[in-house]
Amino acid sequence: MLTTEQLLKIALLTDTVLYPEAVAFIRQLVNEEESDPLPLSQVNGLLNVAASSKYSELYTFVVHQRDRNWPQSKADIKKFCAALERYLTNMQRRRLKDEFHLVTDGLNGSDARRESEELMAAMAYDFIQHLVAENDLLDKTTRRR
């Protein structure tokens, strides 16, 4: 179970780091790489998995979506999932401990993995919430053009 200090730090990181990174993440895909915003069904599915699952299940879902044989008309979903998988992997391998200082020092292997899983579940859910909101905004503005 995460400590109060970890939860407070996650709340702060959500506002100061995850929100602007989520906005930049989706805007780069849509504006710079000329991808379409994700379909509502795709982002809602992603958010539902993030809300109801363990982080390992969310990660498995993202990798599965990345590796699916999407038709050319849905290639943007594959591109999005590949980018999201890279982002999440980087967060778990490097940022949780080294940048965000969320991982408790001195834990044994299984406790460290359990804590990392809980931390990533919370961080990924917050990041994905921001992605969904920004995707919706971009979807509405691009449809009006």
N, C-alpha and C positions, 0 to 999 in steps of 0.2 A: 504494500500500500504506500502510495506517495505521501510524503510529509507535507505539512502545511507550508513550509518554506518552498518546497518544490512546486506546489500548486500555485503559490503566489508568483514565483518566478516565471512559470508557464504563462500565467495571465498577463504579466508584463511583456514577455516575449511575444505573445500573441498580438498585442497592440503595436509594439515597436519594431518587430522583426518579421513575424509571419504574415501580417496583413500587407505591408508594402511588398514583400517578396511574392506573395500570391498574386497581387495585382500585376507586378512586373512579369511574373511567370506567364500568366494567361495573355497579357498584352503583347509580349514578345511573340508568342505563337500566332496570335490573331493578326497583329499589326505588322510585325517584321517578317514572319515566316509565311504570312498570308494563308493561315489555316482558318477554317470556319470555326466559330464558337461551337462548343460541344452541344449535341442534342440534349434537350431537357431530360430525356429518359436516361442518358448516360451519366450526367452529373448527379441526378437524383439517386441512381443506383450506387454510384461511388460514395455519395454522402451517407446513404443507408448502410452500406457495408462498413464505412468508417465509424458510424455511430453504434452499430450493434455487434461488432466483432472485436476480436483481439487484433493487435497490430499485425501479427503473422498472417492472419486471414485477410486483412486488408492488403498487405503486400502481395500475397498469393493472387488475390483478385486483380490487382494492377498488372502483375506480370502475365497473368492469363489473358487479360484484355490486350496487352502489348503484343503477345505472341499469337493471337488469333489471326486467322487468314481473312482479314477484312476485305470487302470489295473495294475497288479503287475509289468509289464514291464516299467511302468512310475511312479513307487513309489518314485523315486528320485525327481520328480517335487513336489509331495506332501511334502516331507521332506524339500526341498528348501523353499517352500512357508510358511511352518510352522516356519522355522527359520527366514525368512524375516519378517513375521508378528511380531514375538517376538522382533526383532531388532527395527522395526519401532515404536512399542508400547513403548518400553523403551526410545527411542529417544524423543518421544512426551511427555511422562509422566514425565520424569526425566531430560533428558539431555538438552533440549531446554532452560529451565530456569536455572537449578541448575549448569550445567557444562559449557554450551556454553554462557550463559547470553545473550540470544537473545530476550527474551520476555520483552516487555516494562512494567515496574512497574506501577501500579495504573490504569490499564485499567479496565473498567467494564466487566462483564461476556461475553456479545456478542462481544465486541471489542477484548477481549483477545482470544476468540475462533477463530475469523476471522484472527487475526494476527498469531495465532498458525497454522491455516490451511495454510496460505501463507508460513510461515516459513518451515513447513513440506513438502509442495509441492516442494519448492526449494531444501531443503536438501535431500529429498528422490530421486528426479530426479538426482542430482549429484551422490549420492551413487549408484543408479541403473546404471548410465552410466559407472561407474568404474566396477561394477559387470559384466556388459555385456562384457566389454573389456577383463577382466581377464578370464571370462568364455570362450570367443572365443580363447584366448591364450591356455588355458588348453585343450580345445576341439581339437585344432590343434596338440598339443604335445602328447596327449593321443592316438590320432588316428594313430600317426606315430610309436607307440611302437609295 
